[in-house]
């Protein structure tokens, strides 16, 4: 009984005498954590980025034609999708054109030097067998945007550790595979060694060096598509709106020449 009575004051005394600061020290960074963080910290790139690629930067190279000019823009051309001050080229609303004269001959010589001698049939067969299967980890899917600008960076990222990359076209790009193949070879500098329906294998070249890859600034967001003129016009050239409407009604009210059965 006496032991039970003297237990309460001692507990009360200990709780009052021991400050809480001793058990809750202020947080301080460990020097080991700081070293590991500085080890993986990358230096920021020098802005603006300068690229020697001899073509105009566009969102999609295969699904847009530079000869067709838009009639209006959904967003102001002063907002570049590459970010403010990140590129030495000016964004016009549809593309970022080259600011200096381009020597296409020198570019083709560098491309041929990287590709090296043509592959033999046995080498092509080995690469195709390695990358043509659906479980290949080195694969890029092309959707309705076709060959986009950021796709070029994805291709070079795969080429760091693989000799070739498997490209699978889905939807709209499959309508014109020749156009897709042309832009892949022209913009990336590689060589297509295999083509079967919507499956392509893009080879990087014998002398490809990942450390000397071209500078490809990334688009930070997808720009809004500009407004282009209609492909099918409401009024035929040389006719007025009233005359076109009259001819259309005449054709709708005329008797059919023949009927198609089911």
Backbone as CSV, one residue per row, in Angstrom:
resi,resn,N_x,N_y,N_z,CA_x,CA_y,CA_z,C_x,C_y,C_z
1,UNK,0.833,-1.211,0.000,0.000,0.000,0.000,0.850,1.236,0.000
2,UNK,1.899,1.233,0.790,2.781,2.405,0.843,3.572,2.537,-0.464
3,UNK,3.936,1.439,-1.042,4.665,1.478,-2.303,3.830,2.069,-3.422
4,UNK,2.573,1.825,-3.389,1.675,2.371,-4.414,1.491,3.873,-4.254
5,UNK,1.518,4.378,-2.998,1.330,5.813,-2.763,2.540,6.613,-3.206
6,UNK,3.732,6.091,-3.023,4.935,6.855,-3.373,5.293,6.764,-4.852
7,UNK,4.596,6.016,-5.638,4.932,5.904,-7.067,4.445,7.099,-7.869
8,UNK,3.350,7.724,-7.461,2.809,8.846,-8.226,3.658,10.092,-8.145
9,UNK,4.127,10.512,-6.984,4.946,11.728,-6.936,6.229,11.594,-7.728
10,UNK,6.840,10.412,-7.751,8.081,10.254,-8.510,7.830,10.397,-10.006
11,UNK,6.753,9.865,-10.474,6.437,10.017,-11.897,6.173,11.474,-12.244
12,UNK,5.463,12.165,-11.352,5.171,13.562,-11.604,6.440,14.389,-11.581
13,UNK,7.332,14.040,-10.705,8.592,14.786,-10.594,9.469,14.584,-11.835
14,UNK,9.518,13.336,-12.355,10.337,13.079,-13.528,9.768,13.764,-14.772
15,UNK,8.462,13.765,-14.904,7.861,14.405,-16.082,8.070,15.906,-16.090
16,UNK,8.188,16.531,-14.923,8.386,17.972,-14.871,9.852,18.360,-14.997
17,UNK,10.744,17.503,-14.513,12.152,17.886,-14.466,12.861,17.688,-15.798
18,UNK,12.457,16.694,-16.599,13.161,16.404,-17.855,12.554,17.247,-18.967
19,UNK,13.322,18.137,-19.564,12.773,18.953,-20.669,12.576,18.118,-21.921
20,UNK,11.620,18.576,-22.760,11.330,17.839,-24.000,12.367,18.098,-25.077
21,UNK,13.182,19.142,-24.952,14.148,19.453,-25.997,15.208,18.383,-26.141
22,UNK,15.485,17.664,-25.033,16.510,16.636,-25.110,16.081,15.475,-25.999
23,UNK,14.782,15.219,-26.092,14.289,14.111,-26.889,13.808,14.544,-28.271
24,UNK,13.858,15.818,-28.600,13.428,16.328,-29.905,14.482,17.294,-30.435
25,UNK,15.630,16.773,-30.828,16.691,17.668,-31.290,16.329,18.289,-32.622
26,UNK,16.871,19.443,-32.946,16.603,20.067,-34.259,17.176,19.227,-35.381
27,UNK,16.439,19.238,-36.547,16.860,18.425,-37.689,18.079,19.041,-38.358
28,UNK,19.032,18.215,-38.673,20.244,18.670,-39.368,20.563,17.672,-40.455
29,UNK,21.021,18.179,-41.626,21.353,17.315,-42.756,22.612,16.528,-42.449
30,UNK,22.579,15.286,-42.839,23.758,14.453,-42.677,24.753,14.766,-43.783
31,UNK,26.052,14.843,-43.478,27.027,15.135,-44.545,27.076,14.052,-45.611
32,UNK,26.738,12.790,-45.243,26.746,11.735,-46.241,25.627,11.930,-47.264
33,UNK,24.451,12.378,-46.803,23.347,12.624,-47.735,23.670,13.761,-48.684
34,UNK,24.347,14.783,-48.166,24.713,15.901,-49.033,25.688,15.464,-50.109
35,UNK,26.609,14.569,-49.773,27.564,14.108,-50.774,26.872,13.296,-51.857
36,UNK,25.930,12.428,-51.455,25.227,11.631,-52.459,24.339,12.495,-53.344
37,UNK,23.735,13.542,-52.783,22.904,14.415,-53.598,23.745,15.202,-54.591
38,UNK,24.894,15.687,-54.190,25.758,16.430,-55.104,26.366,15.525,-56.162
39,UNK,26.489,14.229,-55.842,27.089,13.305,-56.799,26.223,13.131,-58.024
40,UNK,24.895,13.043,-57.841,23.981,12.818,-58.959,23.391,14.118,-59.501
41,UNK,23.819,15.248,-59.008,23.302,16.518,-59.489,23.936,16.861,-60.822
42,UNK,23.118,17.180,-61.833,23.593,17.501,-63.168,23.685,19.003,-63.341
43,UNK,24.679,19.396,-64.107,24.851,20.810,-64.383,23.759,21.287,-65.321
44,UNK,23.210,22.459,-65.106,22.165,22.969,-66.006,22.741,23.257,-67.385
45,UNK,21.964,23.017,-68.446,22.475,23.271,-69.795,22.629,24.760,-70.061
46,UNK,23.554,25.036,-70.979,23.769,26.424,-71.376,22.650,26.862,-72.309
47,UNK,21.918,27.874,-71.896,20.789,28.373,-72.667,21.163,29.681,-73.345
48,UNK,20.654,29.924,-74.554,19.766,29.049,-75.334,20.521,27.913,-76.011
49,UNK,19.813,26.804,-76.242,20.397,25.647,-76.899,20.596,25.928,-78.382
50,UNK,21.706,25.436,-78.898,22.044,25.624,-80.316,22.146,24.267,-80.974
51,UNK,21.390,24.077,-82.025,21.366,22.809,-82.740,21.831,23.024,-84.171
52,UNK,22.638,22.076,-84.664,23.158,22.133,-86.029,22.331,21.316,-87.013
53,UNK,21.184,20.852,-86.593,20.349,20.063,-87.503,19.844,20.942,-88.642
54,UNK,19.892,20.464,-89.885,19.630,21.332,-91.046,18.171,21.407,-91.460
55,UNK,17.224,21.179,-90.568,15.817,21.245,-90.942,15.065,22.060,-89.898
56,UNK,13.902,22.552,-90.305,13.071,23.354,-89.407,12.408,22.448,-88.365
57,UNK,12.386,22.907,-87.132,11.772,22.137,-86.059,10.250,22.318,-86.114
58,UNK,9.526,21.218,-86.153,8.068,21.224,-86.190,7.556,20.202,-85.188
59,UNK,6.290,20.332,-84.831,5.723,19.341,-83.921,5.625,17.979,-84.602
60,UNK,5.100,17.943,-85.821,4.987,16.702,-86.585,5.593,16.918,-87.954
61,UNK,6.510,16.047,-88.330,7.174,16.159,-89.630,6.439,15.383,-90.724
62,UNK,5.705,14.368,-90.352,5.063,13.519,-91.350,3.602,13.881,-91.609
63,UNK,2.940,14.549,-90.651,1.508,14.819,-90.793,1.216,16.269,-91.166
64,UNK,2.209,17.106,-91.330,2.016,18.493,-91.762,2.947,18.791,-92.933
65,UNK,2.487,19.680,-93.802,3.286,20.054,-94.977,3.656,21.524,-94.857
66,UNK,4.934,21.853,-94.984,5.328,23.264,-94.795,4.815,24.210,-95.867
67,UNK,4.401,23.689,-97.032,3.922,24.565,-98.107,2.517,25.092,-97.841
68,UNK,1.750,24.421,-96.982,0.383,24.861,-96.677,0.448,25.854,-95.528
69,UNK,0.038,27.068,-95.779,0.103,28.127,-94.778,-1.228,28.223,-94.028
70,UNK,-1.181,28.378,-92.725,-2.431,28.519,-91.955,-3.037,29.898,-92.150
71,UNK,-4.338,29.988,-91.923,-5.030,31.267,-92.042,-5.178,31.960,-90.688
72,UNK,-4.980,31.199,-89.600,-5.082,31.784,-88.268,-4.439,30.832,-87.266
73,UNK,-4.224,31.355,-86.047,-3.614,30.572,-84.981,-4.547,30.542,-83.776
74,UNK,-4.554,29.404,-83.082,-5.348,29.268,-81.862,-4.620,29.815,-80.636
75,UNK,-3.318,29.985,-80.741,-2.527,30.605,-79.687,-1.493,31.515,-80.337
76,UNK,-1.023,32.476,-79.603,-0.094,33.457,-80.158,1.226,32.791,-80.540
77,UNK,1.790,33.117,-81.703,3.082,32.523,-82.098,4.239,32.914,-81.190
78,UNK,4.060,33.924,-80.342,5.172,34.321,-79.471,5.401,33.319,-78.344
79,UNK,4.441,32.406,-78.098,4.611,31.383,-77.076,5.248,30.155,-77.731
80,UNK,6.531,29.983,-77.538,7.255,28.873,-78.147,7.077,27.614,-77.309
81,UNK,6.768,26.466,-77.916,6.642,25.222,-77.135,7.963,24.728,-76.584
82,UNK,9.077,25.306,-77.017,10.379,24.931,-76.465,10.685,25.659,-75.155
83,UNK,9.847,26.605,-74.785,10.066,27.350,-73.559,10.728,28.686,-73.853
84,UNK,10.536,29.658,-72.994,11.119,30.988,-73.228,12.636,30.985,-73.056
85,UNK,13.328,31.425,-74.094,14.775,31.559,-74.028,15.539,30.259,-74.028
86,UNK,14.915,29.131,-74.425,15.601,27.845,-74.400,16.122,27.433,-75.774
87,UNK,15.812,28.179,-76.814,16.220,27.809,-78.164,16.637,29.058,-78.909
88,UNK,17.683,28.905,-79.745,18.180,30.051,-80.503,17.401,30.283,-81.791
89,UNK,16.295,29.560,-81.983,15.451,29.739,-83.159,14.130,30.378,-82.735
90,UNK,13.556,31.136,-83.635,12.300,31.828,-83.356,11.131,30.976,-83.805
91,UNK,10.141,30.847,-82.942,8.939,30.073,-83.244,7.969,30.930,-84.032
92,UNK,7.524,30.423,-85.189,6.632,31.167,-86.078,5.166,30.779,-85.922
93,UNK,4.851,29.861,-85.040,3.490,29.367,-84.890,3.308,27.967,-85.420
94,UNK,4.111,27.590,-86.426,4.069,26.234,-86.977,5.433,25.550,-86.946
95,UNK,6.512,26.309,-86.921,7.846,25.718,-86.955,8.857,26.703,-86.386
96,UNK,10.060,26.178,-86.150,11.208,26.985,-85.733,12.262,26.865,-86.823
97,UNK,12.279,27.784,-87.793,13.179,27.635,-88.944,14.636,27.841,-88.579
98,UNK,15.498,27.309,-89.446,16.946,27.447,-89.269,17.332,28.903,-89.483
99,UNK,18.201,29.420,-88.614,18.577,30.827,-88.657,19.778,31.101,-89.562
100,UNK,20.486,30.056,-90.012,21.664,30.245,-90.834,21.599,29.313,-92.038
101,UNK,22.474,29.540,-92.988,22.497,28.692,-94.170,23.017,27.302,-93.815
102,UNK,22.403,26.306,-94.430,22.716,24.916,-94.109,23.435,24.281,-95.279
103,UNK,24.520,23.556,-94.955,25.268,22.817,-95.968,24.763,21.376,-95.962
104,UNK,23.845,21.067,-96.861,23.272,19.735,-96.905,24.299,18.684,-97.301
105,UNK,25.264,19.066,-98.115,26.276,18.097,-98.532,27.114,17.627,-97.340
106,UNK,27.478,18.553,-96.471,28.264,18.179,-95.289,27.448,17.304,-94.349
107,UNK,26.151,17.607,-94.243,25.280,16.796,-93.402,25.154,15.375,-93.939
108,UNK,25.031,15.221,-95.259,24.948,13.892,-95.853,26.265,13.140,-95.702
109,UNK,27.396,13.836,-95.800,28.690,13.176,-95.598,28.828,12.659,-94.169
110,UNK,28.417,13.464,-93.198,28.479,13.010,-91.806,27.547,11.823,-91.575
111,UNK,26.394,11.852,-92.197,25.441,10.745,-92.042,25.994,9.462,-92.643
112,UNK,26.594,9.545,-93.820,27.178,8.361,-94.444,28.374,7.838,-93.646
113,UNK,29.120,8.748,-93.038,30.268,8.328,-92.224,29.801,7.566,-90.988
114,UNK,28.701,8.011,-90.371,28.186,7.315,-89.192,27.591,5.963,-89.577
115,UNK,26.881,5.908,-90.704,26.296,4.639,-91.135,27.368,3.615,-91.481
116,UNK,28.463,4.058,-92.096,29.532,3.145,-92.459,29.165,2.278,-93.649
117,UNK,29.873,1.160,-93.756,29.636,0.239,-94.865,28.264,-0.410,-94.723
118,UNK,27.631,-0.748,-95.844,26.308,-1.399,-95.753,26.395,-2.726,-95.014
119,UNK,25.324,-3.056,-94.324,25.266,-4.304,-93.576,25.153,-5.488,-94.519
120,UNK,25.768,-6.579,-94.133,25.639,-7.812,-94.886,24.305,-8.489,-94.545
121,UNK,23.948,-9.462,-95.372,22.659,-10.137,-95.170,22.605,-10.846,-93.822
122,UNK,23.717,-11.430,-93.398,23.727,-12.124,-92.116,23.566,-11.147,-90.955
123,UNK,24.205,-9.979,-91.052,24.078,-8.977,-89.995,22.657,-8.429,-89.924
124,UNK,22.052,-8.204,-91.082,20.665,-7.727,-91.102,19.739,-8.765,-90.493
125,UNK,19.956,-10.035,-90.821,19.096,-11.094,-90.284,19.220,-11.187,-88.763
126,UNK,20.424,-11.015,-88.221,20.607,-11.068,-86.769,19.904,-9.906,-86.080
127,UNK,20.029,-8.695,-86.653,19.360,-7.535,-86.051,17.841,-7.656,-86.126
128,UNK,17.351,-8.140,-87.261,15.908,-8.290,-87.418,15.372,-9.318,-86.439
129,UNK,16.064,-10.416,-86.267,15.617,-11.451,-85.334,15.650,-10.960,-83.890
130,UNK,16.537,-10.031,-83.589,16.665,-9.530,-82.226,15.595,-8.487,-81.894
131,UNK,15.189,-7.683,-82.877,14.322,-6.540,-82.583,12.923,-6.618,-83.195
132,UNK,12.603,-7.622,-83.966,11.310,-7.625,-84.650,10.175,-8.161,-83.793
133,UNK,10.457,-8.826,-82.688,9.413,-9.459,-81.893,8.671,-8.421,-81.054
134,UNK,7.441,-8.760,-80.681,6.581,-7.824,-79.949,7.039,-7.598,-78.522
135,UNK,7.842,-8.509,-77.958,8.326,-8.335,-76.594,9.638,-7.570,-76.535
136,UNK,10.004,-6.919,-77.621,11.249,-6.143,-77.654,11.112,-4.916,-76.760
137,UNK,12.117,-4.679,-75.929,12.075,-3.529,-75.008,12.438,-2.227,-75.697
138,UNK,13.093,-2.294,-76.832,13.487,-1.094,-77.579,12.440,-0.795,-78.637
139,UNK,11.297,-0.280,-78.203,10.188,-0.024,-79.118,9.623,1.366,-78.897
140,UNK,9.217,1.998,-80.002,8.562,3.302,-79.983,7.276,3.186,-80.788
141,UNK,6.185,3.654,-80.226,4.886,3.642,-80.903,4.623,5.010,-81.524
142,UNK,4.222,5.007,-82.784,3.855,6.236,-83.482,2.340,6.289,-83.593
143,UNK,1.723,7.303,-83.006,0.279,7.469,-83.051,-0.148,8.410,-84.152
144,UNK,-1.239,9.131,-83.907,-1.786,10.013,-84.936,-0.878,11.202,-85.224
145,UNK,0.031,11.526,-84.300,0.969,12.619,-84.554,2.067,12.269,-85.528
146,UNK,2.265,10.980,-85.824,3.302,10.569,-86.760,4.693,10.746,-86.167
147,UNK,5.616,11.162,-87.002,7.002,11.407,-86.573,7.049,12.794,-85.947
148,UNK,6.951,12.856,-84.641,6.982,14.134,-83.933,8.410,14.519,-83.600
149,UNK,8.567,15.751,-83.114,9.909,16.247,-82.811,10.524,15.501,-81.636
150,UNK,9.756,15.249,-80.584,10.295,14.546,-79.423,10.557,13.073,-79.705
151,UNK,9.974,12.533,-80.777,10.277,11.152,-81.157,11.737,10.998,-81.539
152,UNK,12.337,12.025,-82.132,13.750,11.963,-82.503,14.628,11.797,-81.273
153,UNK,14.285,12.486,-80.187,15.057,12.331,-78.955,14.876,10.931,-78.372
154,UNK,13.682,10.381,-78.464,13.455,9.016,-77.980,14.281,8.001,-78.770
155,UNK,14.408,8.213,-80.067,15.189,7.299,-80.898,16.651,7.309,-80.469
156,UNK,17.218,8.497,-80.276,18.626,8.577,-79.866,18.834,8.049,-78.455
157,UNK,17.834,8.158,-77.590,17.955,7.576,-76.246,18.017,6.048,-76.313
158,UNK,17.260,5.437,-77.218,17.341,3.983,-77.396,18.663,3.583,-78.022
159,UNK,19.179,4.425,-78.912,20.434,4.106,-79.582,21.646,4.170,-78.654
160,UNK,21.489,4.680,-77.465,22.614,4.690,-76.520,23.038,3.275,-76.153
161,UNK,22.062,2.363,-76.012,22.359,1.010,-75.554,21.934,-0.065,-76.534
162,UNK,21.405,0.314,-77.668,20.950,-0.678,-78.642,21.345,-0.223,-80.034
163,UNK,21.615,-1.181,-80.904,22.015,-0.867,-82.270,20.842,-0.441,-83.138
164,UNK,19.658,-0.865,-82.778,18.469,-0.559,-83.574,17.289,-0.372,-82.631
165,UNK,16.226,0.166,-83.170,15.003,0.400,-82.404,13.816,-0.050,-83.248
166,UNK,12.862,-0.685,-82.580,11.652,-1.167,-83.245,10.583,-0.090,-83.181
167,UNK,10.006,0.248,-84.328,8.997,1.306,-84.416,7.702,0.691,-84.911
168,UNK,6.646,0.916,-84.149,5.325,0.389,-84.483,4.393,1.544,-84.791
169,UNK,3.851,1.571,-85.989,2.951,2.637,-86.429,1.508,2.216,-86.178
170,UNK,0.727,3.121,-85.615,-0.657,2.850,-85.274,-1.551,3.958,-85.829
171,UNK,-2.639,3.574,-86.470,-3.627,4.560,-86.904,-3.223,5.308,-88.160
172,UNK,-3.238,6.628,-88.067,-3.047,7.497,-89.234,-1.718,7.270,-89.948
173,UNK,-0.585,7.097,-89.265,0.679,6.917,-89.997,0.712,5.715,-90.926
174,UNK,-0.135,4.722,-90.690,-0.112,3.543,-91.558,-0.679,3.816,-92.947
175,UNK,-1.343,4.950,-93.144,-1.898,5.275,-94.462,-0.822,5.637,-95.470
176,UNK,0.308,6.138,-95.007,1.401,6.518,-95.904,2.714,6.127,-95.235
177,UNK,3.065,4.869,-95.348,4.282,4.367,-94.712,5.537,4.869,-95.412
178,UNK,5.453,5.148,-96.706,6.623,5.690,-97.408,7.012,7.045,-96.833
179,UNK,6.025,7.863,-96.513,6.295,9.166,-95.915,6.923,9.009,-94.527
180,UNK,6.444,8.039,-93.744,6.998,7.794,-92.422,8.455,7.347,-92.528
181,UNK,8.738,6.445,-93.437,10.112,5.956,-93.604,11.051,7.069,-94.041
182,UNK,10.581,7.931,-94.927,11.429,9.030,-95.394,11.804,9.961,-94.250
183,UNK,10.844,10.368,-93.447,11.124,11.318,-92.379,11.938,10.681,-91.252
184,UNK,11.741,9.401,-90.980,12.559,8.748,-89.966,14.020,8.720,-90.361
185,UNK,14.300,8.390,-91.609,15.693,8.352,-92.062,16.274,9.748,-92.218
186,UNK,15.467,10.677,-92.707,15.982,12.026,-92.964,16.230,12.791,-91.682
187,UNK,15.374,12.655,-90.679,15.496,13.454,-89.463,16.402,12.804,-88.416
188,UNK,16.422,11.487,-88.345,17.247,10.820,-87.330,18.643,10.482,-87.829
189,UNK,18.801,10.313,-89.133,20.108,9.938,-89.672,20.339,8.444,-89.706
190,UNK,19.336,7.636,-89.328,19.493,6.192,-89.336,19.106,5.570,-90.670
191,UNK,19.005,4.238,-90.642,18.678,3.481,-91.843,17.655,2.410,-91.496
192,UNK,16.567,2.355,-92.261,15.547,1.338,-92.047,16.001,0.043,-92.719
193,UNK,16.159,-1.005,-91.920,16.644,-2.289,-92.428,15.539,-3.338,-92.482
194,UNK,14.364,-3.002,-91.965,13.266,-3.979,-91.957,11.949,-3.215,-91.998
195,UNK,11.039,-3.708,-92.849,9.709,-3.104,-92.970,8.711,-4.202,-93.277
196,UNK,7.763,-4.380,-92.390,6.710,-5.379,-92.561,5.410,-4.789,-92.059
197,UNK,4.548,-4.412,-92.996,3.273,-3.784,-92.675,3.511,-2.515,-91.843
198,UNK,3.156,-2.514,-90.569,3.318,-1.304,-89.748,4.502,-1.404,-88.792
199,UNK,5.394,-2.380,-88.984,6.557,-2.573,-88.118,7.812,-2.173,-88.887
200,UNK,8.621,-1.304,-88.260,9.881,-0.849,-88.839,11.007,-1.086,-87.844
201,UNK,12.209,-1.302,-88.360,13.419,-1.391,-87.536,14.399,-0.365,-88.079
202,UNK,14.777,0.565,-87.224,15.647,1.675,-87.604,17.036,1.430,-87.020
203,UNK,18.020,1.300,-87.898,19.407,1.010,-87.515,20.178,2.308,-87.346
204,UNK,21.042,2.371,-86.324,21.751,3.607,-85.996,23.014,3.831,-86.824
205,UNK,23.696,2.763,-87.252,24.935,2.896,-88.007,26.099,2.214,-87.298
206,UNK,27.126,1.910,-88.061,28.284,1.206,-87.502,29.109,2.096,-86.579
207,UNK,29.235,3.360,-86.925,30.131,4.261,-86.185,29.349,5.287,-85.372
208,UNK,28.197,4.905,-84.881,27.393,5.829,-84.082,28.019,5.998,-82.705
209,UNK,28.176,7.254,-82.273,28.748,7.584,-80.970,27.695,8.327,-80.146
210,UNK,27.202,7.755,-79.049,26.183,8.456,-78.256,26.659,9.772,-77.668
211,UNK,27.969,9.900,-77.454,28.483,11.145,-76.880,28.485,12.289,-77.887
212,UNK,28.422,11.971,-79.170,28.421,13.000,-80.218,27.069,13.078,-80.920
213,UNK,26.021,12.706,-80.232,24.682,12.765,-80.808,24.267,14.219,-81.032
214,UNK,23.399,14.495,-82.003,23.000,15.887,-82.252,22.169,16.438,-81.110
215,UNK,22.200,17.747,-80.979,21.422,18.437,-79.951,19.983,18.566,-80.435
216,UNK,19.058,17.967,-79.679,17.637,17.994,-80.029,16.883,18.620,-78.858
217,UNK,16.573,19.905,-78.909,15.791,20.511,-77.816,14.385,19.918,-77.758
218,UNK,13.919,19.639,-76.565,12.616,19.022,-76.392,11.512,20.075,-76.386
219,UNK,10.364,19.698,-76.925,9.167,20.525,-76.808,8.540,20.264,-75.442
220,UNK,8.295,21.318,-74.688,7.767,21.167,-73.340,6.268,20.907,-73.339
221,UNK,5.573,21.275,-74.390,4.144,20.978,-74.495,3.774,20.892,-75.972
222,UNK,2.607,20.309,-76.224,2.113,20.179,-77.589,1.454,21.479,-78.015
223,UNK,1.956,22.119,-79.075,1.324,23.378,-79.501,-0.048,23.122,-80.112
224,UNK,-0.912,24.126,-79.962,-2.235,24.034,-80.573,-2.118,24.034,-82.092
225,UNK,-2.903,23.190,-82.735,-2.882,23.118,-84.196,-3.443,24.398,-84.782
226,UNK,-2.769,25.021,-85.736,-3.317,26.233,-86.354,-4.536,25.922,-87.218
227,UNK,-5.216,26.967,-87.654,-6.425,26.824,-88.480,-6.013,26.905,-89.948
228,UNK,-6.293,25.838,-90.693,-5.948,25.771,-92.103,-7.203,25.964,-92.949
229,UNK,-7.057,26.359,-94.208,-8.242,26.496,-95.075,-8.894,25.147,-95.331
230,UNK,-10.178,25.171,-95.640,-10.929,23.939,-95.859,-10.461,23.242,-97.127
231,UNK,-10.414,21.918,-97.050,-10.056,21.147,-98.233,-11.209,21.111,-99.233
232,UNK,-12.450,20.995,-98.744,-13.635,20.994,-99.592,-14.322,22.347,-99.426
233,UNK,-14.337,23.127,-100.476,-14.893,24.470,-100.408,-16.405,24.428,-100.626
234,UNK,-17.065,25.390,-100.016,-18.522,25.470,-100.152,-18.945,25.982,-101.523
235,UNK,-18.132,26.834,-102.122,-18.456,27.440,-103.418,-17.354,27.086,-104.407
236,UNK,-17.731,26.611,-105.574,-16.762,26.274,-106.606,-16.192,27.567,-107.189
237,UNK,-14.927,27.519,-107.548,-14.287,28.695,-108.126,-14.957,29.062,-109.454
238,UNK,-15.266,30.328,-109.618,-15.917,30.813,-110.830,-17.424,30.919,-110.724
239,UNK,-18.015,30.407,-109.619,-19.458,30.477,-109.426,-19.767,31.245,-108.150
240,UNK,-20.936,31.843,-108.143,-21.394,32.534,-106.940,-22.082,31.543,-106.005
241,UNK,-22.383,32.007,-104.807,-23.038,31.141,-103.832,-24.453,30.766,-104.282
242,UNK,-25.175,31.718,-104.907,-26.537,31.440,-105.352,-26.533,30.443,-106.518
243,UNK,-25.595,30.599,-107.440,-25.530,29.689,-108.583,-25.132,28.287,-108.135
244,UNK,-24.218,28.176,-107.179,-23.813,26.861,-106.661,-24.984,26.174,-105.967
245,UNK,-25.766,26.940,-105.204,-26.929,26.375,-104.518,-27.987,25.916,-105.517
246,UNK,-28.166,26.664,-106.577,-29.154,26.295,-107.599,-28.753,25.006,-108.295
247,UNK,-27.482,24.871,-108.659,-27.016,23.643,-109.319,-27.088,22.443,-108.384
248,UNK,-26.827,22.654,-107.103,-26.894,21.555,-106.137,-28.338,21.067,-105.972
249,UNK,-29.283,22.006,-105.894,-30.693,21.606,-105.775,-31.184,20.921,-107.052
250,UNK,-30.660,21.371,-108.199,-31.055,20.736,-109.464,-30.588,19.286,-109.510
251,UNK,-29.399,19.037,-109.011,-28.900,17.663,-108.991,-29.642,16.785,-107.995
252,UNK,-30.034,17.361,-106.857,-30.764,16.578,-105.861,-32.175,16.218,-106.329
253,UNK,-32.815,17.103,-107.113,-34.193,16.874,-107.561,-34.284,16.112,-108.877
254,UNK,-33.196,15.881,-109.555,-33.212,15.176,-110.833,-33.398,13.674,-110.621
255,UNK,-33.903,12.986,-111.617,-34.130,11.535,-111.545,-32.788,10.805,-111.636
256,UNK,-32.638,9.757,-110.890,-31.367,8.986,-110.927,-31.179,8.276,-112.251
257,UNK,-29.964,8.209,-112.723,-29.668,7.498,-113.963,-29.723,5.987,-113.752
258,UNK,-29.311,5.516,-112.626,-29.340,4.105,-112.296,-29.421,3.930,-110.782
259,UNK,-29.924,2.790,-110.355,-30.041,2.485,-108.930,-29.167,1.299,-108.603
260,UNK,-28.489,1.386,-107.473,-27.625,0.301,-107.039,-28.409,-0.582,-106.093
261,UNK,-28.398,-1.868,-106.380,-29.083,-2.832,-105.528,-28.190,-3.227,-104.362
262,UNK,-28.821,-3.785,-103.329,-28.058,-4.203,-102.161,-27.252,-5.453,-102.446
